[in-house]
Amino acid sequence: MVQFEHYRSPLHRYTFSVKPVRQWVEKRCEGRVLNLFAGPTLLNVDEVRNDLDPVMPADYHLDALELLRSWSGQMFNTILLDPPYALRKSMELYKGNICSPFRQLKDEIPRCLSPDGIVITFGYHSIVMGAGRKFSLERIALFSHGGAIHDTIASIERFNP
C-alpha cells in the first residue's frame, strides 16, 4: 500500500534548502546516495553529489545522463532526482544548458542502483521510474506551497529487479 503524506512548505528554487523538504528526504534516504542535481544544499547523508553548474559544491560537474552512463564505481542504495521541472526552469537554473532528456536518464538509473534500492524524485509527477523498469511505488509526499503555486510531489520507488 502506498503511503501518502502532506506538508505545507515554502517554495524555493533549490528544493533541499527548504527545511521540511530537506528533513523529509534525509530521513528517507537509505545507505549510499547519489544526488544527480545537487544544488547548493549539503544533505546529512552519505552523499555523492553531481551538479552541472561548476560553482555548486559537488563531487562531479557533469550532465546527469553522462554521469550515469560513465559510472563504474560502487552502486548506490538511493538516487535522488530533483531536476528542473520544466525546460524554462532548466534554462534558468543551468545558465542556458539544457538538462538531459529525462526518459534516457530514467533508463540508465537501474544500472547504478543496488537491487532493493530506492529512487526519490521531486517534480510534478508521482510515478516516475515505473513498473516497466521494475520499480514499485512506496510513498508519495505532497509539499503544498499555497496560492497559485504548483505543489511539489515527492515519490519513493523501490527497485525490484
Backbone hydrogen bonds in HBPLUS format (Angstrom, degrees):
<---DONOR---> <-ACCEPTOR-->    atom                        ^
c    i                          cat <-CA-CA->   ^        H-A-AA   ^      H-
h    n   atom  resd res      DA  || num        DHA   H-A  angle D-A-AA Bond
n    s   type  num  typ     dist DA aas  dist angle  dist       angle   num
A0003-GLN N   A0138-GLU O   2.94 MM 135  6.30 167.8  1.95 145.3 144.1     1
A0140-ILE N   A0003-GLN O   2.78 MM 137  6.21 154.7  1.85 161.5 170.3     2
A0005-GLU N   A0140-ILE O   2.87 MM 135  6.34 146.2  1.98 150.9 160.7     3
A0142-LEU N   A0005-GLU O   2.87 MM 137  6.26 157.7  1.92 148.4 153.7     4
A0007-TYR N   A0142-LEU O   2.86 MM 135  6.19 162.1  1.89 169.3 168.9     5
A0144-SER N   A0007-TYR O   2.76 MM 137  6.10 158.4  1.81 172.4 167.0     6
A0009-SER N   A0144-SER O   2.94 MM 135  6.04 165.7  1.96 155.8 157.0     7
A0017-SER N   A0014-TYR O   2.91 MM   3  5.61 160.7  1.95 125.5 132.0     8
A0018-VAL N   A0015-THR O   3.26 MM   3  6.00 168.5  2.28 119.4 122.9     9
A0021-VAL N   A0018-VAL O   3.03 MM   3  5.49 119.7  2.41 114.1 128.8    10
A0022-ARG N   A0018-VAL O   2.88 MM   4  6.03 170.4  1.89 162.7 166.0    11
A0023-GLN N   A0019-LYS O   2.90 MM   4  6.02 170.6  1.91 160.3 162.5    12
A0024-TRP N   A0020-PRO O   3.03 MM   4  6.06 153.5  2.11 135.6 143.3    13
A0025-VAL N   A0021-VAL O   2.93 MM   4  6.19 168.1  1.94 160.2 162.0    14
A0026-GLU N   A0022-ARG O   2.92 MM   4  6.04 164.2  1.94 153.6 158.6    15
A0027-LYS N   A0023-GLN O   3.07 MM   4  6.10 155.5  2.13 144.5 150.4    16
A0028-ARG N   A0025-VAL O   3.16 MM   3  5.19 132.2  2.40  97.0 109.6    17
A0029-CYS N   A0025-VAL O   3.02 MM   4  6.12 131.2  2.27 152.3 162.6    18
A0077-ASN N   A0032-ARG O   2.87 MM  45  5.23 147.4  1.97 138.7 149.5    19
A0078-THR N   A0032-ARG O   3.08 MM  46  6.27 152.5  2.16 155.9 153.3    20
A0033-VAL N   A0046-ASP O   2.78 MM  13  5.82 172.1  1.79 167.9 165.6    21
A0048-VAL N   A0033-VAL O   2.75 MM  15  6.07 157.6  1.80 161.5 168.7    22
A0034-LEU N   A0078-THR O   2.90 MM  44  6.34 154.9  1.96 150.3 157.5    23
A0080-LEU N   A0034-LEU O   2.77 MM  46  6.10 166.3  1.79 158.8 163.1    24
A0035-ASN N   A0048-VAL O   2.91 MM  13  6.14 170.8  1.91 166.4 169.1    25
A0050-ASN N   A0035-ASN O   2.95 MM  15  6.10 145.8  2.07 176.3 168.0    26
A0036-LEU N   A0080-LEU O   3.28 MM  44  6.19 160.2  2.32 154.8 154.9    27
A0038-ALA N   A0050-ASN O   2.83 MM  12  5.62 165.9  1.85 156.3 156.0    28
A0047-GLU N   A0045-VAL O   2.97 MM   2  5.42 117.7  2.37 110.9  94.0    29
A0059-ASP N   A0049-ARG O   2.87 MM  10  5.15 133.7  2.09 118.5 130.8    30
A0060-TYR N   A0049-ARG O   3.02 MM  11  6.40 145.0  2.15 148.8 158.8    31
A0051-ASP N   A0060-TYR O   3.04 MM   9  6.50 154.8  2.10 148.6 153.6    32
A0056-MET N   A0053-ASP O   3.13 MM   3  5.75 166.0  2.15 121.5 125.9    33
A0066-GLU N   A0063-ASP O   3.03 MM   3  5.22 113.8  2.48 102.7 118.5    34
A0067-LEU N   A0063-ASP O   2.96 MM   4  6.30 157.3  2.01 158.2 165.4    35
A0068-LEU N   A0064-ALA O   3.03 MM   4  6.30 167.1  2.05 152.6 155.1    36
A0069-ARG N   A0065-LEU O   2.95 MM   4  6.10 166.3  1.97 153.0 157.1    37
A0070-SER N   A0066-GLU O   3.03 MM   4  6.08 143.2  2.17 143.5 152.5    38
A0071-TRP N   A0067-LEU O   2.98 MM   4  5.86 117.5  2.38 143.6 158.0    39
A0071-TRP N   A0068-LEU O   3.38 MM   3  5.23 151.7  2.47  96.5 104.5    40
A0076-PHE N   A0112-CYS O   2.90 MM  36  6.22 165.9  1.92 152.7 156.1    41
A0114-SER N   A0076-PHE O   2.76 MM  38  5.68 172.1  1.77 160.8 160.1    42
A0118-ILE N   A0077-ASN O   2.84 MM  41  6.32 157.0  1.90 152.5 155.0    43
A0079-ILE N   A0118-ILE O   2.95 MM  39  6.49 147.0  2.06 148.8 159.4    44
A0120-ILE N   A0079-ILE O   2.96 MM  41  6.32 156.5  2.01 152.1 159.6    45
A0081-LEU N   A0120-ILE O   2.83 MM  39  6.11 166.6  1.85 159.6 160.5    46
A0122-PHE N   A0081-LEU O   2.85 MM  41  6.29 153.1  1.92 168.6 171.9    47
A0089-LYS N   A0086-ALA O   3.01 MM   3  5.18 113.6  2.46 100.3 116.0    48
A0090-SER N   A0086-ALA O   2.89 MM   4  6.23 154.4  1.96 153.9 162.3    49
A0091-MET N   A0087-LEU O   2.93 MM   4  6.23 159.2  1.97 155.1 159.8    50
A0092-GLU N   A0088-ARG O   2.98 MM   4  6.26 148.1  2.09 143.3 152.6    51
A0093-LEU N   A0089-LYS O   2.73 MM   4  5.85 176.5  1.73 163.6 162.9    52
A0094-TYR N   A0090-SER O   3.01 MM   4  5.74 157.3  2.06 144.4 150.0    53
A0096-GLY N   A0091-MET O   2.98 MM   5  4.42 154.2  2.04 131.0 136.2    54
A0097-ASN N   A0094-TYR O   2.94 MM   3  5.27 165.0  1.96 118.0 122.8    55
A0105-LEU N   A0101-PRO O   3.21 MM   4  6.47 155.4  2.27 149.5 156.9    56
A0106-LYS N   A0102-PHE O   2.98 MM   4  6.27 159.7  2.02 153.0 157.2    57
A0107-ASP N   A0103-ARG O   3.00 MM   4  6.28 149.2  2.10 146.6 155.3    58
A0108-GLU N   A0104-GLN O   3.19 MM   4  6.44 136.5  2.39 142.3 152.3    59
A0108-GLU N   A0105-LEU O   3.16 MM   3  5.34 134.8  2.37 100.3 112.0    60
A0109-ILE N   A0105-LEU O   3.24 MM   4  6.48 136.9  2.44 146.5 157.7    61
A0111-ARG N   A0108-GLU O   3.11 MM   3  5.72 141.7  2.27 118.4 128.0    62
A0112-CYS N   A0109-ILE O   2.90 MM   3  5.51 152.5  1.97 123.3 131.0    63
A0113-LEU N   A0110-PRO O   3.44 MM   3  5.04 157.5  2.49  94.3 100.7    64
A0117-GLY N   A0114-SER O   2.85 MM   3  5.12 143.6  1.98 138.1 136.1    65
A0116-ASP N   A0159-PHE O   2.89 MM  43  4.97 142.0  2.03 144.2 152.7    66
A0159-PHE N   A0117-GLY O   2.80 MM  42  5.43 168.6  1.81 162.8 166.1    67
A0119-VAL N   A0157-GLU O   2.89 MM  38  5.38 153.7  1.96 152.2 161.0    68
A0157-GLU N   A0119-VAL O   3.02 MM  38  5.38 162.3  2.05 150.0 155.2    69
A0121-THR N   A0155-SER O   2.95 MM  34  5.33 154.8  2.01 147.9 155.5    70
A0155-SER N   A0121-THR O   2.90 MM  34  5.33 151.4  1.98 145.3 154.7    71
A0123-GLY N   A0153-ILE O   2.95 MM  30  5.37 146.0  2.07 143.9 154.7    72
A0153-ILE N   A0123-GLY O   2.82 MM  30  5.37 172.9  1.83 163.0 161.1    73
A0133-ARG N   A0130-GLY O   3.19 MM   3  5.74 149.3  2.29 110.7 118.5    74
A0135-PHE N   A0130-GLY O   3.16 MM   5  5.31 150.3  2.25 126.6 130.7    75
A0134-LYS N   A0131-ALA O   2.81 MM   3  4.67 157.8  1.86 106.6 111.8    76
A0160-ASN N   A0134-LYS O   2.72 MM  26  5.40 178.1  1.72 173.5 174.1    77
A0136-SER N   A0158-ARG O   2.89 MM  22  5.28 149.0  1.98 139.6 148.8    78
A0158-ARG N   A0136-SER O   2.82 MM  22  5.28 156.0  1.88 152.2 150.5    79
A0138-GLU N   A0156-ILE O   2.84 MM  18  5.66 174.9  1.84 166.8 166.1    80
A0139-ARG N   A0156-ILE O   3.41 MM  17  5.13 158.7  2.46 135.0 137.6    81
A0156-ILE N   A0139-ARG O   2.90 MM  17  5.13 151.2  1.98 148.5 149.6    82
A0141-ALA N   A0154-ALA O   2.81 MM  13  5.02 161.4  1.85 146.6 151.4    83
A0154-ALA N   A0141-ALA O   2.80 MM  13  5.02 170.3  1.81 157.9 160.1    84
A0143-PHE N   A0152-THR O   2.82 MM   9  5.06 177.4  1.82 161.8 162.5    85
A0152-THR N   A0143-PHE O   3.01 MM   9  5.06 167.4  2.02 143.1 144.8    86
A0149-ILE N   A0146-GLY O   3.30 MM   3  6.05 161.1  2.34 136.6 140.5    87
